[in-house]
Amino acid sequence: MAVTARIREIFKPAFRFGMGGVPLGNEFSKITDREGEAALEAAWAIGVRYYDVAPWYGLGLAERRFGHFLHNQPRSDYLLSSKVGKLLTASRSNRHRAMFPLSDSPNDLIIDYTADGVRRSIEDSLQRLGVDRLDIAFVHDLSPDFAFFPTPWEEQYEIARKGAFPALSKMREEGVIRAWGVGVNTPYAILKVIEDADPDVCLCARQYSLIDHDNAVSEVFPAVRARNVSLVIGSSLNAGFVAGSPRFNYGAANHQIPRPAIERRDRLRAVAARYGVDLRTAALQFSAAADVAVALVVGASSDQQIREDWNSMQAKIPEAFWQDLKAEGLIHPDAAIPG
């Protein structure tokens, strides 16, 4: 059976919109436990049944918050993915201020892409989440942009190739997980892993948005189609930038917004204004429309935000709007358009 068939069985239509865990790890602002619970309650109430978290988000904070809510829901009613490659250990002299200063986490980070490391990572995540299984495990941040590798990323990739990748395939066979892939912000690891191993689905973050998608269309999408690998699309708003946030993507320098990105957003806004279209809504729908995408994951920090995101997926946008974006060179000629 082709791996795409296996993944498309996991992602039922109701699961194609997912809630991501970055904001509830206090990446961008300090969210209280009560606010996080309200966001999760709202997501569940409107029908969200796919949740994506990671040990990295808030150094354990996001997994604890998601688990506090999800462990009270029937486990068969939702899809859950988390990440491997980063272990956490409590320490009085922890470095959370250098990584997630708003998280107040007691934990330090250990990078571990070995076979034993990914098994321990899944076990630790299950304990923080308070559930008995993950559906999908993504090998996290295995790409050159990650700032906290102890050795060059090429060495870390080689550790994962020999350790994490075969271990995850074995865990899939054992039924510990249902699927695995890499979750990265740059394309190279996706292109490498589909050559070196047998992943099912990869998390393609910040690479397929209205701001930046040419490389995904021309390089990543053809490669994953050829290998029958599916994608979850993340950060379609470039960490809120498309919606007007004063940041672009992730990292300590995300306030340094590239001039071309600002200029492209201005052009997109001009077309949206002509049609009375909300650009954030258009960005979400665009990222979800890719033929290789089985789900769109959107982070939310409040009950209002997750409802707005959900409503955006139901909104109607004129086809002429999309055609104008293509005519002005703002959408790649080969990119799929919604509807």
JOSUL-V583803 format. One record per pair of residues at least 24 apart in sequence whose C-alpha atoms are under 10 Angstrom apart, sorted by the first residue. I is the first residue (numbers start at 1). J is the second residue. D is the distance in Angstrom with one decimal. If there is no record, write none. Layout:
i: [I:I]
j: [J:J]
d: [D:D]
This chain:
i: [2:2:2:2:3:3:3:3:3:3:3:3:3:4:4:4:4:4:4:4:4:4:4:4:4:5:5:5:5:6:6:6:6:7:7:7:7:7:7:7:7:7:7:7:8:8:8:8:8:8:10:10:10:10:10:10:11:11:11:11:11:11:12:12:12:12:12:13:13:14:14:14:14:14:14:15:15:15:15:15:15:15:15:15:15:15:16:16:16:16:16:16:16:16:16:16:17:17:17:17:17:17:17:17:17:17:17:17:17:17:17:17:17:18:18:18:18:18:18:18:18:18:18:18:18:18:18:18:18:18:18:18:19:19:19:19:19:19:19:19:19:19:19:19:19:19:19:19:19:19:20:20:20:20:20:20:20:20:20:20:20:20:20:20:20:20:20:20:21:21:21:21:21:21:21:21:21:21:21:21:21:21:21:21:21:21:21:22:22:22:22:22:22:22:22:22:22:22:22:22:22:22:23:23:23:23:23:23:23:23:23:24:24:24:24:24:24:24:24:24:24:24:24:24:24:25:25:25:25:25:25:25:25:25:25:25:25:25:25:25:25:25:25:25:25:26:26:26:26:26:26:26:26:26:26:26:27:27:27:27:27:27:27:27:27:27:27:28:28:28:28:28:28:28:28:29:29:29:29:30:30:30:30:30:31:31:31:31:32:32:33:33:33:33:33:34:34:35:35:35:36:36:36:36:36:36:36:36:37:37:37:37:37:37:37:38:38:38:38:38:39:39:39:39:39:39:39:39:40:40:40:40:40:40:40:40:40:40:41:41:41:41:41:42:42:42:42:42:42:43:43:43:43:43:43:43:43:43:44:44:44:44:44:45:46:46:46:46:47:47:48:48:48:48:48:49:49:49:49:50:50:50:50:50:50:50:50:51:51:51:51:51:51:51:51:52:52:52:52:52:52:52:52:52:52:52:52:52:53:53:53:53:53:53:53:53:53:54:54:54:54:54:54:54:54:54:54:54:55:55:55:55:55:55:55:55:55:55:55:55:55:55:56:56:56:56:56:56:56:56:56:56:56:56:57:57:57:57:58:58:58:58:58:58:58:58:58:59:59:59:59:59:59:59:59:59:59:59:59:59:59:59:60:60:60:60:60:60:60:60:60:60:60:60:61:61:61:61:61:61:61:62:62:62:63:63:63:63:63:63:64:64:64:64:64:64:65:65:66:66:66:67:67:67:67:67:67:67:68:68:68:68:69:69:70:70:70:71:71:71:71:72:72:73:75:75:75:75:78:79:79:79:80:80:80:80:80:80:81:81:81:81:81:81:81:81:81:81:82:82:82:82:82:82:82:82:82:82:82:82:82:82:83:83:83:83:83:83:83:83:83:83:83:83:83:83:83:84:84:84:84:84:84:84:84:84:84:84:84:84:84:84:84:84:84:84:84:84:84:85:85:85:85:85:85:85:85:85:85:85:85:85:85:85:85:85:85:85:85:86:86:86:86:86:86:86:86:86:86:86:87:87:87:87:87:87:87:87:87:87:88:88:88:98:99:99:99:99:109:110:110:110:111:111:111:111:111:112:112:112:112:112:112:113:113:113:113:113:113:113:113:113:113:113:113:113:114:114:114:114:114:114:114:114:114:114:114:115:115:115:115:115:115:115:115:115:115:116:116:116:117:117:117:117:118:118:118:118:118:118:119:119:119:119:119:122:122:132:133:133:133:133:134:134:134:134:134:135:135:135:135:135:135:135:136:136:136:136:136:136:136:136:136:136:136:137:137:137:137:137:137:137:137:137:137:137:137:137:137:138:138:138:138:138:138:138:138:138:138:138:139:139:139:139:139:139:139:139:139:139:139:140:140:140:140:140:140:141:141:141:141:141:141:142:142:142:142:142:142:142:142:143:143:143:143:143:143:143:143:143:144:144:144:144:144:144:145:145:145:145:145:146:146:146:146:147:147:154:157:157:157:160:161:161:161:161:162:162:165:165:165:165:165:166:166:166:166:168:168:169:169:169:169:181:181:181:182:183:183:183:183:184:185:185:185:185:186:187:187:187:187:188:188:190:190:190:190:190:191:191:191:191:191:194:194:194:194:194:194:195:195:195:198:198:198:199:199:199:199:200:200:200:200:200:200:201:201:201:201:201:201:201:201:202:202:202:202:202:202:203:203:203:203:203:203:203:203:203:204:204:204:204:204:204:204:204:204:204:205:205:205:205:205:205:205:205:205:205:205:206:206:206:206:206:206:206:206:206:206:206:207:207:207:207:207:207:208:208:208:208:208:208:208:208:208:208:208:208:209:209:209:209:209:209:209:209:209:209:209:209:209:209:210:210:210:210:210:210:210:210:210:210:210:210:210:210:210:210:210:210:210:210:211:211:211:211:211:211:211:211:211:211:211:211:211:211:211:212:212:212:212:212:212:212:213:213:213:213:213:214:214:214:214:214:214:215:216:216:217:217:217:217:217:217:218:218:218:220:221:221:221:221:221:222:224:225:225:228:229:229:230:230:230:230:230:231:231:231:231:231:231:231:232:232:232:232:232:232:232:232:233:233:233:233:233:233:233:233:233:233:233:233:234:234:234:234:234:234:234:234:235:235:235:235:235:235:236:236:236:236:236:236:236:236:236:236:236:237:237:237:237:237:237:237:237:237:238:239:239:240:240:241:241:242:242:242:242:242:242:242:242:242:243:243:243:243:243:243:244:244:264:265:267:267:267:268:268:268:268:271:271:271:271:271:271:272:272:272:272:272:274:275:275:275:275:276:276:276:277:277:277:277:277:278:278:278:279:280:280:280:281:281:281:281:281:281:281:281:281:281:282:282:282:282:282:282:282:282:282:283:283:284:284:284:284:284:285:285:285:285:285:285:285:285:285:285:286:286:286:286:286:286:286:286:287:287:287:287:288:288:288:288:289:289:289:289:289:290:290:290:290:291:291:291]
j: [200:227:228:229:179:198:199:200:201:227:228:229:230:199:200:201:224:225:227:228:229:230:231:292:294:200:228:229:230:178:179:200:201:136:178:179:180:200:201:228:229:230:231:294:200:201:230:293:294:295:79:135:136:178:179:294:49:50:78:79:294:295:49:50:79:294:295:294:295:47:48:49:50:78:295:47:48:49:50:51:78:79:294:295:296:297:48:49:50:232:288:293:294:295:296:297:47:48:49:50:51:232:233:284:288:294:295:296:297:298:309:310:313:43:47:48:49:50:51:52:79:80:232:233:234:295:296:297:298:299:306:310:43:44:48:49:50:51:52:53:80:234:296:297:298:299:300:306:309:310:50:51:52:53:54:57:62:66:81:82:234:235:296:297:298:299:300:301:51:52:53:54:55:56:57:58:61:62:63:65:66:82:297:298:299:300:301:52:53:54:56:57:58:61:62:63:235:239:298:299:300:301:57:58:62:239:298:299:300:301:302:53:57:58:61:62:63:64:65:66:103:299:300:301:302:53:54:55:56:57:58:59:60:61:62:63:64:65:66:100:102:103:104:105:301:57:58:59:61:62:100:101:102:103:104:301:57:58:62:99:100:101:102:103:250:251:301:100:101:102:103:239:247:250:301:101:102:103:301:101:102:103:104:301:102:103:301:302:65:301:61:62:64:65:68:65:302:301:302:303:62:65:66:69:300:301:302:303:65:66:68:69:301:302:303:69:301:302:303:304:300:301:302:303:304:305:306:307:65:66:68:69:70:300:301:302:303:306:69:70:302:303:306:302:303:304:305:306:307:300:302:303:304:305:306:307:309:310:69:70:73:78:306:307:306:307:310:311:78:310:78:79:306:307:310:77:78:79:80:77:78:79:80:81:295:296:297:78:79:80:81:82:297:298:299:79:80:81:82:83:136:137:138:203:234:297:298:299:80:81:82:83:125:129:137:138:299:81:82:83:84:85:86:121:125:137:138:140:82:83:84:85:86:87:88:109:121:122:124:125:128:140:82:83:84:85:86:87:88:99:100:109:140:141:83:99:100:103:96:99:100:101:102:103:104:105:107:86:87:88:89:95:96:99:100:103:104:105:106:107:108:109:87:88:89:103:105:106:107:108:124:125:128:129:100:103:104:105:106:107:128:103:128:129:125:126:127:128:129:130:125:126:127:128:129:130:128:129:128:129:130:125:126:127:128:129:130:131:128:129:130:131:129:130:129:130:131:129:130:131:132:130:131:131:131:132:133:134:135:134:135:136:131:133:134:135:136:137:133:134:135:136:137:138:177:178:179:180:121:122:125:126:129:134:135:136:137:138:139:140:180:183:118:121:122:125:134:136:137:138:139:140:141:180:181:182:183:111:112:113:114:117:118:119:120:121:122:124:125:137:138:139:140:141:164:168:180:182:183:110:111:112:113:114:115:117:118:119:120:121:122:138:139:140:141:142:156:160:164:110:111:112:113:117:118:120:121:139:140:141:111:112:113:117:118:120:121:122:124:125:121:124:125:252:147:148:251:252:148:148:149:150:148:149:150:151:156:149:156:159:160:163:164:139:140:142:156:157:158:159:160:161:162:163:164:165:156:158:159:160:161:162:163:164:165:166:167:159:160:161:162:163:164:165:166:167:168:163:164:167:160:163:164:167:160:163:164:165:167:168:164:167:168:171:176:176:177:176:175:176:177:178:175:176:177:178:179:172:175:176:177:178:179:180:168:172:176:177:178:179:180:181:200:201:202:168:171:172:176:177:178:179:180:181:182:183:201:202:203:168:179:180:181:182:183:184:199:201:202:203:164:165:168:180:181:182:183:184:189:202:203:181:182:183:184:185:203:182:183:184:185:186:189:182:183:184:185:186:188:189:190:182:183:184:185:186:187:188:189:190:184:185:186:187:188:189:184:185:186:250:251:184:185:186:251:251:252:189:189:192:193:193:192:193:196:197:196:197:193:196:197:198:199:196:197:198:199:198:199:197:198:199:200:229:230:231:231:231:232:233:234:234:234:235:249:250:216:215:216:219:220:219:220:220:223:224:229:231:219:220:221:223:224:223:224:226:227:228:229:223:224:227:227:228:229:227:228:229:230:224:227:228:229:230:231:228:229:230:231:232:292:293:294:229:230:231:232:233:293:230:231:232:233:234:293:295:296:297:230:231:232:233:234:235:236:293:296:297:231:232:233:234:235:236:238:239:249:296:297:233:234:235:236:237:238:239:248:249:250:287:233:234:235:236:238:287:233:234:235:236:237:238:283:286:287:288:290:335:233:234:235:236:237:238:242:283:284:285:286:287:288:331:236:237:238:242:261:264:265:268:279:280:282:283:284:285:286:287:325:330:331:332:236:237:238:241:242:260:261:262:263:264:265:268:283:330:331:236:238:261:264:330:331:332:287:330:331:332:335:330:331:332:333:334:335:332:332:335:290:332:333:334:335:336:332:334:335:292:290:291:292:293:335:292:292:291:292:292:292:293:291:292:293:294:295:290:291:292:293:294:295:296:287:288:292:293:294:295:296:297:284:287:288:289:290:292:293:294:295:296:297:298:284:287:288:295:296:297:298:299:284:287:296:297:298:299:280:283:284:285:286:287:288:296:297:298:299:279:280:281:282:283:284:287:298:299:283:298:299:280:299:265:280:266:268:269:279:280:281:282:283:284:269:278:279:280:281:283:279:280:330:330:325:328:330:325:328:330:331:321:322:324:325:328:330:317:321:322:324:325:321:317:318:320:321:317:318:321:315:316:317:318:321:312:315:317:312:308:309:312:308:309:310:311:312:313:314:315:316:317:312:313:315:316:317:321:322:337:338:312:313:309:310:312:313:338:309:312:313:314:315:316:317:337:338:339:313:322:331:335:336:337:338:339:335:336:337:338:313:336:337:338:335:336:337:338:339:335:336:337:338:335:336:337]
d: [9.3:9.2:6.8:9.0:9.1:8.5:8.1:5.6:8.6:8.6:6.0:6.6:8.4:9.9:6.8:8.1:9.9:9.1:8.8:5.1:5.7:6.2:9.9:9.4:9.7:9.5:8.5:9.5:9.5:8.8:8.5:7.9:9.9:9.8:8.6:7.3:9.8:6.6:7.1:9.8:8.5:7.3:9.7:8.1:10.0:9.8:8.4:10.0:7.0:10.0:8.0:8.4:9.7:8.2:8.9:9.5:10.0:8.7:9.9:8.0:6.6:7.5:9.7:9.8:9.5:9.0:9.6:8.8:9.0:7.6:7.4:7.0:8.5:9.6:9.7:8.8:6.8:5.4:5.3:9.0:7.8:7.3:8.6:7.0:9.0:10.0:8.8:8.6:7.5:8.9:8.3:8.7:6.1:4.1:6.2:8.4:9.3:6.7:7.8:6.8:9.0:9.7:9.9:10.0:8.4:8.9:5.6:5.1:6.1:7.7:9.4:7.9:8.4:9.1:9.8:6.2:6.8:4.5:5.5:7.1:8.9:9.4:9.3:9.8:9.4:6.8:5.9:4.4:6.2:8.4:9.9:9.4:7.5:9.8:7.2:8.3:6.4:5.0:6.3:8.7:10.0:9.8:8.4:5.4:5.1:5.6:6.9:7.8:9.5:9.8:8.7:6.0:4.8:6.2:9.3:10.0:9.5:9.9:9.6:10.0:8.1:9.0:9.2:5.4:5.2:4.2:7.0:9.6:7.6:6.0:4.7:7.2:9.8:9.8:6.8:9.3:9.4:5.8:7.8:9.1:7.8:9.4:9.1:8.5:5.9:7.6:8.8:9.0:7.3:8.2:8.8:5.4:7.7:9.8:7.1:10.0:9.9:9.4:9.2:6.1:8.0:8.6:8.0:8.8:8.0:9.6:9.8:6.0:6.0:5.2:9.0:9.3:7.7:7.7:7.4:5.2:8.7:9.7:7.3:8.4:9.2:8.2:7.5:6.0:8.9:9.1:9.1:9.3:8.3:4.7:3.9:7.5:7.6:5.2:4.4:8.1:9.3:8.4:9.9:8.1:8.4:6.4:10.0:9.6:9.3:7.7:5.9:9.7:8.0:8.0:7.3:8.4:5.7:5.4:9.1:8.6:7.1:6.6:9.7:9.1:6.3:8.2:7.0:7.5:8.9:9.5:9.9:9.0:9.6:8.0:9.9:9.1:9.4:9.3:9.2:9.6:6.8:9.1:8.7:9.4:5.7:7.4:9.6:9.4:8.7:8.9:7.1:8.5:10.0:9.7:9.6:10.0:9.8:7.1:9.8:9.6:9.9:7.6:6.2:7.7:9.0:6.9:8.3:9.4:9.0:6.7:6.6:8.1:7.2:8.0:8.2:6.8:9.8:8.7:8.6:9.6:9.3:6.8:5.6:9.2:7.2:6.5:4.6:3.9:7.5:7.9:6.7:8.8:8.8:7.4:9.8:7.0:8.5:9.0:9.2:8.2:7.2:8.5:7.7:9.5:9.9:7.6:10.0:8.5:5.3:8.0:9.4:7.1:7.0:9.2:9.5:7.2:9.6:9.6:6.2:7.1:9.8:8.5:9.6:9.3:9.4:9.6:9.9:9.5:9.0:7.4:7.7:9.5:9.9:9.0:8.2:9.6:9.3:10.0:8.4:7.0:4.6:6.1:8.4:9.3:5.7:4.6:5.9:8.1:8.7:9.5:8.3:7.7:6.3:5.1:6.4:8.6:7.9:9.5:9.7:8.5:5.9:4.8:5.8:8.7:9.0:9.7:9.8:9.9:9.9:7.3:9.1:9.1:7.9:6.3:4.8:7.1:9.4:9.6:10.0:9.9:9.9:8.0:4.8:4.9:7.7:9.9:8.8:9.9:7.9:9.4:8.9:8.2:7.5:6.7:7.7:9.1:6.8:7.3:7.4:9.4:8.3:9.5:8.7:6.8:8.9:9.5:9.7:8.1:9.1:9.3:6.7:8.5:8.5:9.2:9.0:8.2:8.6:9.6:9.9:9.6:8.0:8.8:8.2:8.2:5.6:8.5:7.9:5.1:8.1:6.8:9.3:9.2:9.1:7.0:9.4:10.0:7.3:8.3:7.2:7.4:9.0:6.1:8.2:6.3:7.5:7.5:9.5:7.5:9.9:8.8:7.2:9.0:7.7:9.9:9.7:8.4:7.4:9.5:10.0:6.8:8.6:6.9:9.7:9.8:8.9:9.2:9.3:9.1:7.1:8.9:9.3:6.0:5.5:9.2:8.8:9.8:8.9:5.2:5.5:8.1:8.8:7.8:9.0:6.6:9.3:9.4:8.6:8.9:6.7:3.7:5.5:7.2:8.7:6.9:7.3:9.7:8.9:9.4:7.7:8.1:8.0:7.1:5.7:5.8:9.2:9.1:9.3:9.9:7.7:8.5:8.7:9.9:9.3:8.0:6.2:8.3:9.9:8.4:5.7:5.4:6.6:9.0:9.5:5.9:5.7:4.5:5.8:7.4:9.4:9.9:9.2:9.1:9.6:8.1:7.6:9.4:9.9:7.1:8.4:6.6:5.3:6.3:8.9:8.9:9.8:9.5:8.9:8.0:7.9:8.5:9.8:8.2:5.3:4.6:5.6:5.5:9.1:9.4:9.4:8.5:7.6:9.3:8.3:7.5:9.9:8.0:5.4:8.3:8.8:5.6:6.7:9.9:8.8:6.6:6.1:4.9:5.8:9.3:8.5:9.7:10.0:9.1:9.3:8.3:5.8:4.9:4.7:7.9:9.6:6.9:6.0:9.6:9.5:7.0:9.5:8.8:5.9:5.9:8.2:8.3:9.7:8.4:8.0:5.7:4.7:5.8:7.7:8.2:8.3:9.8:7.0:9.0:7.5:9.2:6.3:6.7:9.5:7.5:8.5:7.9:5.9:9.5:8.1:9.3:8.5:8.5:9.8:9.4:9.6:8.8:9.0:8.8:8.9:9.5:9.3:9.1:8.4:7.0:7.5:9.9:8.8:9.8:8.5:8.5:8.5:9.6:8.9:7.9:9.2:9.0:7.1:8.0:9.0:6.0:4.8:8.5:9.0:6.5:5.4:8.8:9.3:9.7:6.1:6.0:8.8:7.5:4.4:5.2:8.8:9.8:8.4:8.9:7.8:9.6:8.0:4.2:4.7:7.8:7.6:5.2:7.9:7.8:8.1:8.1:9.9:8.5:7.7:9.6:9.3:8.4:6.0:9.2:7.6:7.7:8.6:7.8:8.2:8.5:9.6:9.2:9.2:9.3:9.2:6.7:6.9:9.3:9.8:7.4:5.6:7.6:9.0:9.4:9.4:8.3:5.2:5.0:6.4:8.5:9.9:9.2:9.6:6.0:5.9:4.8:5.3:7.9:9.2:8.4:9.6:7.9:10.0:9.6:10.0:7.0:8.4:6.6:4.8:6.7:8.0:8.9:9.4:9.4:10.0:9.4:8.7:5.6:4.9:4.6:5.2:8.8:9.5:8.4:7.0:7.2:7.7:8.4:9.2:7.8:6.2:4.4:5.7:8.2:9.9:8.9:9.2:9.0:6.0:4.9:6.3:9.5:9.0:7.7:6.1:4.8:7.1:8.8:8.9:7.3:7.5:6.3:8.8:9.0:9.2:6.4:9.2:9.6:9.2:6.4:7.3:6.4:8.1:7.0:5.9:9.1:9.5:9.1:7.8:10.0:8.6:8.9:9.0:7.5:7.4:9.9:9.2:9.2:8.8:9.8:8.7:8.3:9.6:10.0:8.2:9.3:9.3:9.7:9.5:7.9:7.1:7.6:9.7:9.7:8.4:8.6:6.5:8.0:8.1:10.0:7.4:8.6:9.8:9.6:8.8:8.6:7.3:7.7:9.5:8.9:9.3:9.1:9.8:9.6:8.9:9.8:9.3:9.5:8.9:9.0:9.2:9.3:9.7:8.3:7.6:8.5:6.7:9.9:8.8:7.6:9.0:8.3:9.8:9.8:8.5:6.7:9.7:6.9:7.8:8.1:7.3:9.6:6.8:9.3:7.8:9.4:9.9:8.5:8.8:9.8:8.7:9.3:9.3:6.9:9.0:9.8:9.3:7.8:5.3:6.5:8.7:9.0:5.4:4.6:5.3:7.0:9.7:9.3:8.7:7.5:6.5:4.9:6.1:8.6:9.6:8.8:5.7:4.7:6.0:6.7:9.6:9.5:9.5:9.1:9.8:6.3:6.0:5.1:6.0:8.5:9.7:9.3:9.8:10.0:9.7:8.1:5.9:4.2:5.3:7.5:8.6:9.9:9.5:9.9:9.1:7.9:6.1:4.7:5.9:7.6:5.5:7.9:9.8:7.0:9.3:9.9:8.2:8.1:8.0:7.9:8.6:9.6:7.0:8.0:8.1:6.4:9.3:9.1:9.6:8.7:6.1:9.3:8.9:9.9:9.0:8.9:7.7:4.8:6.6:7.2:8.8:6.5:8.1:9.8:7.3:5.8:9.6:9.6:7.6:8.0:9.1:8.1:10.0:8.8:8.4:8.3:9.4:9.7:8.5:5.8:8.9:10.0:7.2:7.7:9.7:7.5:7.0:9.5:8.8:8.3:7.8:9.2:7.6:9.2:6.4:9.0:9.7:6.6:6.9:8.8:8.8:8.2:9.0:9.3:8.8:8.3:9.4:9.5:9.2:9.8:9.1:9.8:8.1:7.5:8.5:9.9:8.1:6.1:9.3:9.1:8.4:9.6:10.0:9.3:8.9:7.5:9.3:7.0:6.3:9.2:9.0:8.2:9.1:10.0:8.8:8.7:6.8:9.4:10.0:9.2:7.7:9.2:7.0:9.0:7.9:9.7:9.1:5.4:6.1:6.5:9.3:9.1:9.3:5.9:4.7:6.0:7.3:8.9:9.8:8.9:8.5:5.6:5.8:4.9:5.8:7.0:9.9:6.8:7.1:9.9:8.9:9.4:6.4:8.1:6.4:4.9:6.1:8.8:9.8:8.4:9.5:8.8:6.1:5.0:6.5:8.6:9.2:9.1:8.7:7.3:6.5:7.7:9.1:6.4:6.1:9.1:8.4:6.0:8.6:8.2:8.3:7.5:9.8:9.7:7.1:9.6:10.0:6.5:7.2:9.1:8.5:9.6:9.7:9.4:8.5:8.7:9.3:8.6:9.3:9.7:9.2:9.2:7.2:6.2:9.8:9.8:7.4:9.8:10.0:8.9:6.9:5.1:8.8:8.7:9.5:8.7:7.7:9.6:9.2:9.0:8.1:7.6:9.5:7.3:9.9:7.3:9.3:7.4:7.2:9.2:9.8:9.9:7.3:9.6:9.7:9.1:8.6:8.6:7.8:8.7:6.6:9.1:9.7:9.6:9.6:9.1:6.9:8.6:8.3:8.6:9.6:9.1:10.0:9.8:8.6:7.9:8.8:7.5:9.5:8.5:4.8:7.0:9.2:7.6:9.5:8.8:7.9:8.8:9.0:9.5:7.5:9.4:9.0:10.0:8.9:9.4:9.9:7.9:9.6:7.3:7.0:9.9:10.0:7.6:6.1:8.9:8.9:9.8:9.2:8.3:6.3:9.2:9.9:9.1:9.6:8.9:7.7:6.1:6.0:9.7:9.8:9.0:8.9:8.8:8.8:9.4:9.2:7.9:8.8:6.1:6.1:5.3:8.1:7.3:5.6:7.7:8.5:9.2:7.2:9.8]
